[in-house]
Amino acid sequence: MSKRGNSLDNGACESFFGTIKNECIYTYKIKELNFSNIYTIISDYIDFYNYVRPMLKHKKSPYEIRMEKVPF
């Protein structure tokens, strides 16, 4: 674990969890969320985040970027 105040160690994780809360969790009402529902919502969003959602910098999804780098 990092020392207090070293935010560079977990910046990517903080960014991802902030994005997942803003784009996924906050779009539902509290009464709609239970454990099994949250599990499916988050797993569906992670699939969307990794394969469909375009990155602003590249205008492509992370999956498309990875496939460009893999030689066939």
N, C-alpha and C positions, 0 to 999 in steps of 0.2 A: 504494500500500500504506500502511496505517496504521502509526503508531508502536507500539512495544512497549507493551502495557498498555492499549490502547484497544479494549476488547472490544465497545463499542457498535457499531462499524462492521460487524462480522460476526456479530452475535448471532443474527440470523435463520438464517444459513447453519449456524452451529454447532448450533442447535436442530434444524434439519431433518436434518443428518447424524447427530446423536445419536439422533433418532427412527428414522431408517432403519436404523441399526445395531441398536437395541434390538428393533424390531418385525420386522425383515426378515433381516438378516445373521446375527444371533446365534441364530436359530431353526434354522439348518442346521449340520451337522457339517462339519468342515474337509475331509474326504475327498469330500464331495458337491459342493464348490465348484471349478469351473474357469472359465476366462475366458468361454466362451460361456454357461455356466450362470449366472454372475454377471450377465452382461449382460441376460439374459431376466428374472432375478429382480428386478433393480433397475428395469428398464423396466416390468414388471408392477406393482411396488410404487408407482412414481411415478404410474401411471394410477389405482391404488387410492387413493393419497394425495390426488390432485386431484379425483376424481369420486365416490368411494364413502365414504371414511372420514369420519365425522362429527366436527366440531370440538366440543370440550367446551363452549365458551362459547355457541355458537349452536344446538347440537343438530342441525345440518344439515351436509351436505357443502359444500366450497368451490364446487363446481359449482352446487348449489342456490342458494347465496347470490349467485353471479354472475348466475344467470338471473333472480332477483328484481329485480336492479338494471337489467337490460336492458329498455328499453321495446320492445314489439312493435307 
